[in-house]
Amino acid sequence: MIGKSRRSFSLHKRRDNPPRLAELKTWLLQSLSCALALLCFGNASHAQIDVEYEPETPHHISIVVGGTYVVEPDELGFTVGVDYEYRLNRLIGLGFVVERAFGEIDSTTVLGVADIHVWRGFAFQVGPGFERIDGETFALGRLGGLYEFEVGSGFTIAPQAHYDISGGEDAIVFGIAFGVAF
């Protein structure tokens, strides 16, 4: 019963969320994404020092296992997902992320992302998308980071943390990705 009362509070909060606040969040995420991209492209020659890149294996797919935390109304859910990236060059990769959160949080998230590889295995991940929560769909933007450890023969392990800005509820998504380059 406690979980249901939290969920109804959560739905009530979403419906009362003024459209202007959602527009402001979207604008803020777009501005931060552009600023981050300009910073990385402006320093492209410096940023590419020690970045691992194999042009013959531009594809990378991983399974993500972790959690999603919503601060208001203090909900935590188990999260699993798939992350695909096509590496365009040493600095930029484009791809998508699909995640599903279970438990107190019941949502599905789909994103188109850019991975900006700035130093060795460290990358920023930014992108727009949408999430579906309790039958409602919300625009979403992601800003986060990850560090890929190569464990041999193209296999990777990557701890990661992201902040999702949403018209529904903002969330922190964290976890470990187990991947392979091909």
Helices and strands as residue ranges (DSSP letters): H 2-16, H 19-42, H 44-47, E 59-70, E 75-87, E 92-103, E 107-119, E 122-133, E 136-147, E 149-150, E 155-166, E 171-181
